[in-house]
Amino acid sequence: MNRRSTIPFGPQHPVLPEPIQLHLVMENEKIIQALPAVGYIHRGLEKIAEKKDYIQDVYLAERICGICSFMHSQNYCQGIEELMKVTVPDRAKYLRVIWAETHRIHSHLLILGLLADAFGFENLFMRLWKVREQILDIMEKTTGNRVILGVCAIGGVKRDITPELADYVLRQLESVEKQLPELCDSLLKDYSVRQRLIGVGVLPKDKAHELGAVGPVARASGLRMDLRERGYAAYGDLDFKMVTEEAGDCYARTTVRVKELYTSLELVRKAIQRMPQGPIAVPVKGTPPADEVLARIEQPRGELNFYIRGNGTRNLERFRVRTPTFANLPALLHQLTGCELADVPVIAICIDPCISCTER
Amino acid sequence: MLDNVSVITLDQIAAEVWLLKQDGYRFVTMTCCDEGEVHDVLYHFDKNYALKHLRVKVRKGESLPSISGIYFAALLVENEMKDLLGVSVSGMVIDFQGHFMLAEGAPKAPLNKSIPGIGIQVQEKTPAAAEGTVKS
C-alpha cells in the first residue's frame, strides 16, 4: 500500500550552502510533488537601489552575490552604459572578461567541490577547493580583494593589469590547468561517482526550454544557449566556443561545468594575450535618462537579467534583478518529481543554487 | 531603449503569450514597476538571443491574469510580484497567498513607491551616545 508523507528538505541541510526549503510530497520513497519555500534571506536590495544614487548602486549590485560578485557589477555597469550611451575603452572590455572568467572558474570549482561533498567524497571536495584558492589569489593580486573585487565602474574598470601581473596570472593558470585532469577524472570517471550522477535528475531538452532553464542546466540538456556568443564585452574577439551535453542528467551538468573550466582558462589566456593598450575607463557625466534597458550577461549559473529604468535624476526609478537560480527553480521542481529521496541532495546541488542572489 | 515592445491590454495577455510560446519563445521573466495609479508590467521573452517584450498597464485593484498555465516558469515571478508589489494575480497554478518571499507580519507590498524605504533609515542616537559618554 502506498503511504504518503510530506518531508521538509531544508532550510538548514548539510548539502545546502544557503537556506531554501523544499516541501517534498512523498509516496513511499518516491517524490510525487516538490514545492519551494524561499524568503529566508530576502534583503530588499531592489528597494535600496532606488534610494541610493546610480553610482552607489554599482557597489550594491556587486553585493547581490558573494560568488559571482564581479559579474553583477559588470552587468549593472553595462546596463547603465547602454542607458547613458557610454562607450567603454577596449582595454576595459578585456579586463572585464579576465575578471569575469576567473570568477566563473572559482564558481565552478566551488560547486564541483560542494557536489563532491554532497556524495561523500570529501577528499575530492578539499582538493578542488585547494585549486580554487589559486584563482582567489589571482583576484587578490590583481584587484586587492578575494571576493568582492570592487574594480568595475561605469565607463570601464578601476585597475589595470600590468605585464608583470599578467605573467603571474598566466603562471597561476598553468598551475591550475596541470592539477585539473586528475581531479576532473575523479569527477567524471570514478565508478561510484558515475553511479550517483548518471540518469539522475533528468531534464529533457524540450522541458528545459519550456521551464525557462538557463546556464549549465540548460546546456546539459542540449540547449545551445550562452550569452557570451553575443560577443558582449570582448567575447566577440576571443573565439568563444559553447559547451553542451545531451543527456540532461546530473552527470551531464557536471560535465558541462568541468569542460567550461577549460574554456574559461583559455578565454583568460587569450584576453591577456590580445588585450590592446589604452585607457581603462572614460569619465561619465550626467544622470541616467528616463528610459529603460534589460541588461544581460552569462553568469556561472546562467543568464543574469537586470531591468534598469532611469528617471533623469541620480536615483533609479526601478532596478529589478532576475538571477539564473531563480530561473532554474522550476526546472529543479521538475527534476525532483519522480526521483528517490536519496537523490535529492545531489539533484539540488547540481543546479548550483545561489539563494542569496535569488532572493536579493 | 527596449526594442520590440508590444503594448497590450489585460484581455489580450493569454492569447499573445500563447502565440509566443507556439512561436518557440522562452519565458525569461516579468518586471513590474509602481507608477502610482497603475502597475506597469513587462513580460520578457527570448528566442535565439532576440528579446520580445509585452507591456500591460494594470490599474491598482484590477486583477492580472496569470500566464503560469501557459508558462509554468512564470509561477514564481507572479507570486513574487504579488508579495513585493501587491499586484493581484488571478489563476496562478500555485498561489503562495502572499507568502512566497515575505514572512507572516512582514510589510505589505514593500516595493511600492508609497512605502518609503524600509530598513535603511538612520538609527537615532541614544541620549548617552549623543552626549559622547558611550565608547564605540
Interface residues (C-beta under 8 A of the other chain):
Chain A: L35 P36 V38 G39 H42 G44 E46 K47 I48 E50 K51 E82 L83 H209 E210 L211 G212 L227 E229 R230 D291 E292 V293 L294 E303 N305 Y307 R309 E317 R318 R320 R322 F326 A327 L329 P330 E359
Chain B: M1 L2 R26 F27 V28 T29 T31 C32 C33 L42 H44 Y49 L51 H53 Y71 F72 A73 L75 L76 V77 L84 I94 H99 F100 M101 L102 A103 P110 L111 I115 G117 I118 G119 I120
